[in-house]
Amino acid sequence: MRSRTATWFECKISYEKVMEDGLQKKVIENYAVDALSFTEAEKRIMEEMSSYISGEFKVKDIKIAPYGEIFFSDEEMADKWYKAKLQFITIDEKTEKEKRSNVNYLVQAGTLNGAVKNIDEVMGGTMIDYVIASVAETTLMDVFEYGKSQQEAKPEFEG
């Protein structure tokens, strides 16, 4: 398990997909990309998808994702993405009352139980008290991280 904090954008694309029966069907699929702006997110999803889709496709929607950190799994069967809402528990020193703050994560796993296990694996290494408030499967097909190829293309700042 590894985690990655970034600004994530969810991108919706539509294209003609060849189904298993050989017929073409117009589909809309969701993906997440690591980008600094809406413009970069659109450019990145166009680049990533052009290697997977032959023919035309359109970017239908781009929005900032409701999570800032993603937990990636190394397991081969981890082919789904789950949105997890965790509540961090702190005690207010003045009032001595319990305070809960909600944080959303995206978790890669093969099953719902696998997602919970992956959350516990990552969060178990922290000193934070937390409760898993909810875990739900998303419609995301894949996540595209900002990779080495993009980093190598950026000029180094020399000061």
SEDOTI-424373 format. One record per residue (C-alpha): residue in three letters; residue number from 1; y, z, x. Coordinates in pm, 1 decimal. Example, Ala and Ser with C-alpha at 12.3 -4.5 7.8 and 13.67 -1.06 7.14 Angstrom:
<atoms>
<atom><aa>ALA</aa><i>1</i><py>-450.0</py><pz>780.0</pz><px>1230.0</px></atom>
<atom><aa>SER</aa><i>2</i><py>-106.0</py><pz>714.0</pz><px>1367.0</px></atom>
</atoms>
This chain:
<atoms>
<atom><aa>MET</aa><i>1</i><py>0.0</py><pz>0.0</pz><px>0.0</px></atom>
<atom><aa>ARG</aa><i>2</i><py>350.1</py><pz>-76.4</pz><px>112.6</px></atom>
<atom><aa>SER</aa><i>3</i><py>680.0</py><pz>-55.2</pz><px>-67.3</px></atom>
<atom><aa>ARG</aa><i>4</i><py>992.6</py><pz>-267.1</pz><px>-42.6</px></atom>
<atom><aa>THR</aa><i>5</i><py>1340.6</py><pz>-177.7</pz><px>-160.8</px></atom>
<atom><aa>ALA</aa><i>6</i><py>1577.7</py><pz>-467.7</pz><px>-230.6</px></atom>
<atom><aa>THR</aa><i>7</i><py>1787.2</py><pz>-631.9</pz><px>-498.6</px></atom>
<atom><aa>TRP</aa><i>8</i><py>1533.5</py><pz>-811.1</pz><px>-716.3</px></atom>
<atom><aa>PHE</aa><i>9</i><py>1605.3</py><pz>-1085.3</pz><px>-966.9</px></atom>
<atom><aa>GLU</aa><i>10</i><py>1369.5</py><pz>-1190.5</pz><px>-1246.4</px></atom>
<atom><aa>CYS</aa><i>11</i><py>1367.6</py><pz>-1568.5</pz><px>-1289.4</px></atom>
<atom><aa>LYS</aa><i>12</i><py>1229.8</py><pz>-1756.5</pz><px>-1588.0</px></atom>
<atom><aa>ILE</aa><i>13</i><py>1122.1</py><pz>-2116.6</pz><px>-1528.8</px></atom>
<atom><aa>SER</aa><i>14</i><py>986.0</py><pz>-2382.2</pz><px>-1764.0</px></atom>
<atom><aa>TYR</aa><i>15</i><py>772.4</py><pz>-2680.0</pz><px>-1673.9</px></atom>
<atom><aa>GLU</aa><i>16</i><py>483.8</py><pz>-2900.0</pz><px>-1788.4</px></atom>
<atom><aa>LYS</aa><i>17</i><py>157.6</py><pz>-2737.2</pz><px>-1680.6</px></atom>
<atom><aa>VAL</aa><i>18</i><py>-180.9</py><pz>-2909.3</pz><px>-1676.8</px></atom>
<atom><aa>MET</aa><i>19</i><py>-415.0</py><pz>-2677.8</pz><px>-1867.5</px></atom>
<atom><aa>GLU</aa><i>20</i><py>-787.6</py><pz>-2627.5</pz><px>-1799.6</px></atom>
<atom><aa>ASP</aa><i>21</i><py>-873.3</py><pz>-2877.9</pz><px>-2075.7</px></atom>
<atom><aa>GLY</aa><i>22</i><py>-662.7</py><pz>-3143.0</pz><px>-1897.3</px></atom>
<atom><aa>LEU</aa><i>23</i><py>-379.6</py><pz>-3146.5</pz><px>-2151.3</px></atom>
<atom><aa>GLN</aa><i>24</i><py>-19.8</py><pz>-3089.1</pz><px>-2048.9</px></atom>
<atom><aa>LYS</aa><i>25</i><py>164.5</py><pz>-2801.5</pz><px>-2210.1</px></atom>
<atom><aa>LYS</aa><i>26</i><py>523.0</py><pz>-2681.5</pz><px>-2166.5</px></atom>
<atom><aa>VAL</aa><i>27</i><py>512.2</py><pz>-2323.3</pz><px>-2033.8</px></atom>
<atom><aa>ILE</aa><i>28</i><py>767.2</py><pz>-2059.6</pz><px>-1942.5</px></atom>
<atom><aa>GLU</aa><i>29</i><py>674.7</py><pz>-1825.2</pz><px>-1657.5</px></atom>
<atom><aa>ASN</aa><i>30</i><py>846.7</py><pz>-1523.4</pz><px>-1504.8</px></atom>
<atom><aa>TYR</aa><i>31</i><py>882.7</py><pz>-1453.8</pz><px>-1134.3</px></atom>
<atom><aa>ALA</aa><i>32</i><py>1073.1</py><pz>-1200.6</pz><px>-923.8</px></atom>
<atom><aa>VAL</aa><i>33</i><py>1263.4</py><pz>-1290.4</pz><px>-607.3</px></atom>
<atom><aa>ASP</aa><i>34</i><py>1441.5</py><pz>-1084.5</pz><px>-346.5</px></atom>
<atom><aa>ALA</aa><i>35</i><py>1800.4</py><pz>-1213.4</pz><px>-320.9</px></atom>
<atom><aa>LEU</aa><i>36</i><py>2159.0</py><pz>-1100.6</pz><px>-268.2</px></atom>
<atom><aa>SER</aa><i>37</i><py>2315.9</py><pz>-1297.7</pz><px>-555.9</px></atom>
<atom><aa>PHE</aa><i>38</i><py>2234.2</py><pz>-1502.3</pz><px>-865.4</px></atom>
<atom><aa>THR</aa><i>39</i><py>2307.7</py><pz>-1819.4</pz><px>-667.0</px></atom>
<atom><aa>GLU</aa><i>40</i><py>2066.6</py><pz>-1721.9</pz><px>-390.6</px></atom>
<atom><aa>ALA</aa><i>41</i><py>1803.2</py><pz>-1618.9</pz><px>-648.5</px></atom>
<atom><aa>GLU</aa><i>42</i><py>1823.2</py><pz>-1963.4</pz><px>-811.3</px></atom>
<atom><aa>LYS</aa><i>43</i><py>1799.3</py><pz>-2137.9</pz><px>-473.7</px></atom>
<atom><aa>ARG</aa><i>44</i><py>1503.7</py><pz>-1921.3</pz><px>-367.9</px></atom>
<atom><aa>ILE</aa><i>45</i><py>1304.0</py><pz>-1970.5</pz><px>-690.4</px></atom>
<atom><aa>MET</aa><i>46</i><py>1363.9</py><pz>-2347.3</pz><px>-671.7</px></atom>
<atom><aa>GLU</aa><i>47</i><py>1236.6</py><pz>-2354.4</pz><px>-310.9</px></atom>
<atom><aa>GLU</aa><i>48</i><py>935.1</py><pz>-2132.1</pz><px>-381.3</px></atom>
<atom><aa>MET</aa><i>49</i><py>826.2</py><pz>-2314.1</pz><px>-697.2</px></atom>
<atom><aa>SER</aa><i>50</i><py>873.7</py><pz>-2667.0</pz><px>-560.9</px></atom>
<atom><aa>SER</aa><i>51</i><py>564.9</py><pz>-2613.6</pz><px>-342.7</px></atom>
<atom><aa>TYR</aa><i>52</i><py>356.0</py><pz>-2508.3</pz><px>-646.8</px></atom>
<atom><aa>ILE</aa><i>53</i><py>480.0</py><pz>-2740.9</pz><px>-920.2</px></atom>
<atom><aa>SER</aa><i>54</i><py>458.4</py><pz>-3117.0</pz><px>-906.9</px></atom>
<atom><aa>GLY</aa><i>55</i><py>721.0</py><pz>-3269.8</pz><px>-1129.4</px></atom>
<atom><aa>GLU</aa><i>56</i><py>1031.8</py><pz>-3126.5</pz><px>-1285.9</px></atom>
<atom><aa>PHE</aa><i>57</i><py>1098.0</py><pz>-2766.6</pz><px>-1373.9</px></atom>
<atom><aa>LYS</aa><i>58</i><py>1404.0</py><pz>-2582.2</pz><px>-1498.0</px></atom>
<atom><aa>VAL</aa><i>59</i><py>1536.4</py><pz>-2235.4</pz><px>-1424.6</px></atom>
<atom><aa>LYS</aa><i>60</i><py>1590.2</py><pz>-2100.7</pz><px>-1777.7</px></atom>
<atom><aa>ASP</aa><i>61</i><py>1716.9</py><pz>-1751.0</pz><px>-1699.2</px></atom>
<atom><aa>ILE</aa><i>62</i><py>1799.0</py><pz>-1520.4</pz><px>-1408.9</px></atom>
<atom><aa>LYS</aa><i>63</i><py>1870.3</py><pz>-1151.1</pz><px>-1448.0</px></atom>
<atom><aa>ILE</aa><i>64</i><py>1889.3</py><pz>-851.2</pz><px>-1220.2</px></atom>
<atom><aa>ALA</aa><i>65</i><py>1555.6</py><pz>-670.6</pz><px>-1233.6</px></atom>
<atom><aa>PRO</aa><i>66</i><py>1547.9</py><pz>-316.3</pz><px>-1376.8</px></atom>
<atom><aa>TYR</aa><i>67</i><py>1378.8</py><pz>-189.0</pz><px>-1058.4</px></atom>
<atom><aa>GLY</aa><i>68</i><py>1491.1</py><pz>-170.1</pz><px>-698.3</px></atom>
<atom><aa>GLU</aa><i>69</i><py>1160.6</py><pz>-96.2</pz><px>-530.0</px></atom>
<atom><aa>ILE</aa><i>70</i><py>822.5</py><pz>-267.9</pz><px>-548.1</px></atom>
<atom><aa>PHE</aa><i>71</i><py>484.7</py><pz>-123.6</pz><px>-446.2</px></atom>
<atom><aa>PHE</aa><i>72</i><py>267.9</py><pz>-402.6</pz><px>-302.6</px></atom>
<atom><aa>SER</aa><i>73</i><py>-111.2</py><pz>-371.4</pz><px>-296.5</px></atom>
<atom><aa>ASP</aa><i>74</i><py>-340.9</py><pz>-517.3</pz><px>-30.5</px></atom>
<atom><aa>GLU</aa><i>75</i><py>-636.1</py><pz>-532.3</pz><px>-270.6</px></atom>
<atom><aa>GLU</aa><i>76</i><py>-766.8</py><pz>-878.9</pz><px>-349.4</px></atom>
<atom><aa>MET</aa><i>77</i><py>-808.6</py><pz>-800.0</pz><px>-721.4</px></atom>
<atom><aa>ALA</aa><i>78</i><py>-447.3</py><pz>-679.1</pz><px>-755.2</px></atom>
<atom><aa>ASP</aa><i>79</i><py>-319.9</py><pz>-981.5</pz><px>-946.8</px></atom>
<atom><aa>LYS</aa><i>80</i><py>-97.9</py><pz>-813.9</pz><px>-1208.7</px></atom>
<atom><aa>TRP</aa><i>81</i><py>244.3</py><pz>-650.9</pz><px>-1202.5</px></atom>
<atom><aa>TYR</aa><i>82</i><py>320.4</py><pz>-326.4</pz><px>-1384.3</px></atom>
<atom><aa>LYS</aa><i>83</i><py>656.4</py><pz>-171.6</pz><px>-1462.3</px></atom>
<atom><aa>ALA</aa><i>84</i><py>639.0</py><pz>202.9</pz><px>-1402.8</px></atom>
<atom><aa>LYS</aa><i>85</i><py>894.8</py><pz>457.1</pz><px>-1517.6</px></atom>
<atom><aa>LEU</aa><i>86</i><py>887.6</py><pz>774.2</pz><px>-1310.7</px></atom>
<atom><aa>GLN</aa><i>87</i><py>1082.0</py><pz>1090.7</pz><px>-1377.4</px></atom>
<atom><aa>PHE</aa><i>88</i><py>1192.8</py><pz>1286.9</pz><px>-1073.8</px></atom>
<atom><aa>ILE</aa><i>89</i><py>1214.6</py><pz>1658.2</pz><px>-1141.3</px></atom>
<atom><aa>THR</aa><i>90</i><py>1486.0</py><pz>1869.2</pz><px>-982.9</px></atom>
<atom><aa>ILE</aa><i>91</i><py>1610.6</py><pz>2219.1</pz><px>-1057.6</px></atom>
<atom><aa>ASP</aa><i>92</i><py>1983.7</py><pz>2272.0</pz><px>-1109.1</px></atom>
<atom><aa>GLU</aa><i>93</i><py>2066.4</py><pz>2564.9</pz><px>-879.7</px></atom>
<atom><aa>LYS</aa><i>94</i><py>2350.2</py><pz>2697.1</pz><px>-1098.6</px></atom>
<atom><aa>THR</aa><i>95</i><py>2180.7</py><pz>2685.2</pz><px>-1439.2</px></atom>
<atom><aa>GLU</aa><i>96</i><py>1822.7</py><pz>2701.8</pz><px>-1305.5</px></atom>
<atom><aa>LYS</aa><i>97</i><py>1729.4</py><pz>2434.1</pz><px>-1559.8</px></atom>
<atom><aa>GLU</aa><i>98</i><py>1491.7</py><pz>2147.5</pz><px>-1493.9</px></atom>
<atom><aa>LYS</aa><i>99</i><py>1659.7</py><pz>1807.6</pz><px>-1466.7</px></atom>
<atom><aa>ARG</aa><i>100</i><py>1470.6</py><pz>1479.2</pz><px>-1490.6</px></atom>
<atom><aa>SER</aa><i>101</i><py>1606.3</py><pz>1148.8</pz><px>-1362.5</px></atom>
<atom><aa>ASN</aa><i>102</i><py>1437.3</py><pz>819.7</pz><px>-1450.4</px></atom>
<atom><aa>VAL</aa><i>103</i><py>1360.0</py><pz>554.4</pz><px>-1189.5</px></atom>
<atom><aa>ASN</aa><i>104</i><py>1180.3</py><pz>222.8</pz><px>-1252.8</px></atom>
<atom><aa>TYR</aa><i>105</i><py>937.5</py><pz>61.2</pz><px>-1008.0</px></atom>
<atom><aa>LEU</aa><i>106</i><py>728.2</py><pz>-254.6</pz><px>-1005.3</px></atom>
<atom><aa>VAL</aa><i>107</i><py>367.0</py><pz>-193.4</pz><px>-904.2</px></atom>
<atom><aa>GLN</aa><i>108</i><py>103.9</py><pz>-450.1</pz><px>-805.3</px></atom>
<atom><aa>ALA</aa><i>109</i><py>-250.7</py><pz>-369.2</pz><px>-921.5</px></atom>
<atom><aa>GLY</aa><i>110</i><py>-556.8</py><pz>-518.9</pz><px>-1086.1</px></atom>
<atom><aa>THR</aa><i>111</i><py>-571.7</py><pz>-267.8</pz><px>-1373.8</px></atom>
<atom><aa>LEU</aa><i>112</i><py>-355.8</py><pz>-6.9</pz><px>-1544.9</px></atom>
<atom><aa>ASN</aa><i>113</i><py>-558.3</py><pz>271.5</pz><px>-1378.8</px></atom>
<atom><aa>GLY</aa><i>114</i><py>-514.9</py><pz>92.8</pz><px>-1045.7</px></atom>
<atom><aa>ALA</aa><i>115</i><py>-138.1</py><pz>92.3</pz><px>-1097.5</px></atom>
<atom><aa>VAL</aa><i>116</i><py>-138.1</py><pz>468.2</pz><px>-1159.9</px></atom>
<atom><aa>LYS</aa><i>117</i><py>-353.7</py><pz>518.9</pz><px>-847.9</px></atom>
<atom><aa>ASN</aa><i>118</i><py>-114.2</py><pz>305.1</pz><px>-641.4</px></atom>
<atom><aa>ILE</aa><i>119</i><py>187.7</py><pz>502.4</pz><px>-766.2</px></atom>
<atom><aa>ASP</aa><i>120</i><py>17.6</py><pz>829.6</pz><px>-673.0</px></atom>
<atom><aa>GLU</aa><i>121</i><py>-74.9</py><pz>688.1</pz><px>-331.7</px></atom>
<atom><aa>VAL</aa><i>122</i><py>286.1</py><pz>594.5</pz><px>-250.2</px></atom>
<atom><aa>MET</aa><i>123</i><py>454.5</py><pz>894.0</pz><px>-412.9</px></atom>
<atom><aa>GLY</aa><i>124</i><py>196.0</py><pz>1141.8</pz><px>-281.0</px></atom>
<atom><aa>GLY</aa><i>125</i><py>344.8</py><pz>1098.4</pz><px>63.8</px></atom>
<atom><aa>THR</aa><i>126</i><py>683.4</py><pz>1225.1</pz><px>-56.2</px></atom>
<atom><aa>MET</aa><i>127</i><py>807.5</py><pz>1576.1</pz><px>-126.0</px></atom>
<atom><aa>ILE</aa><i>128</i><py>951.7</py><pz>1472.8</pz><px>-464.7</px></atom>
<atom><aa>ASP</aa><i>129</i><py>813.3</py><pz>1626.7</pz><px>-784.9</px></atom>
<atom><aa>TYR</aa><i>130</i><py>757.8</py><pz>1345.0</pz><px>-1032.3</px></atom>
<atom><aa>VAL</aa><i>131</i><py>596.0</py><pz>1259.6</pz><px>-1364.4</px></atom>
<atom><aa>ILE</aa><i>132</i><py>474.8</py><pz>912.3</pz><px>-1460.9</px></atom>
<atom><aa>ALA</aa><i>133</i><py>656.0</py><pz>859.2</pz><px>-1792.0</px></atom>
<atom><aa>SER</aa><i>134</i><py>514.5</py><pz>511.9</pz><px>-1861.8</px></atom>
<atom><aa>VAL</aa><i>135</i><py>326.9</py><pz>221.4</pz><px>-1706.9</px></atom>
<atom><aa>ALA</aa><i>136</i><py>316.9</py><pz>-119.9</pz><px>-1877.3</px></atom>
<atom><aa>GLU</aa><i>137</i><py>190.7</py><pz>-461.3</pz><px>-1772.7</px></atom>
<atom><aa>THR</aa><i>138</i><py>464.2</py><pz>-723.1</pz><px>-1724.2</px></atom>
<atom><aa>THR</aa><i>139</i><py>458.5</py><pz>-1100.4</pz><px>-1772.5</px></atom>
<atom><aa>LEU</aa><i>140</i><py>549.9</py><pz>-1161.3</pz><px>-1406.0</px></atom>
<atom><aa>MET</aa><i>141</i><py>332.5</py><pz>-1423.5</pz><px>-1241.4</px></atom>
<atom><aa>ASP</aa><i>142</i><py>433.5</py><pz>-1344.8</pz><px>-881.5</px></atom>
<atom><aa>VAL</aa><i>143</i><py>692.2</py><pz>-1182.2</pz><px>-655.7</px></atom>
<atom><aa>PHE</aa><i>144</i><py>859.3</py><pz>-1368.5</pz><px>-372.1</px></atom>
<atom><aa>GLU</aa><i>145</i><py>990.1</py><pz>-1149.7</pz><px>-91.7</px></atom>
<atom><aa>TYR</aa><i>146</i><py>1259.3</py><pz>-1247.0</pz><px>151.4</px></atom>
<atom><aa>GLY</aa><i>147</i><py>1032.2</py><pz>-1361.6</pz><px>434.0</px></atom>
<atom><aa>LYS</aa><i>148</i><py>1053.2</py><pz>-1438.3</pz><px>801.5</px></atom>
<atom><aa>SER</aa><i>149</i><py>1121.9</py><pz>-1808.6</pz><px>738.4</px></atom>
<atom><aa>GLN</aa><i>150</i><py>1449.8</py><pz>-1719.1</pz><px>562.8</px></atom>
<atom><aa>GLN</aa><i>151</i><py>1541.9</py><pz>-1462.6</pz><px>830.2</px></atom>
<atom><aa>GLU</aa><i>152</i><py>1488.1</py><pz>-1715.9</pz><px>1109.8</px></atom>
<atom><aa>ALA</aa><i>153</i><py>1710.2</py><pz>-1968.2</pz><px>931.5</px></atom>
<atom><aa>LYS</aa><i>154</i><py>2002.2</py><pz>-1722.7</pz><px>917.6</px></atom>
<atom><aa>PRO</aa><i>155</i><py>2231.8</py><pz>-1726.9</pz><px>1220.6</px></atom>
<atom><aa>GLU</aa><i>156</i><py>2250.4</py><pz>-1402.5</pz><px>1414.9</px></atom>
<atom><aa>PHE</aa><i>157</i><py>2584.2</py><pz>-1225.1</pz><px>1412.6</px></atom>
<atom><aa>GLU</aa><i>158</i><py>2724.5</py><pz>-1204.3</pz><px>1759.5</px></atom>
<atom><aa>GLY</aa><i>159</i><py>3009.4</py><pz>-959.4</pz><px>1801.6</px></atom>
</atoms>
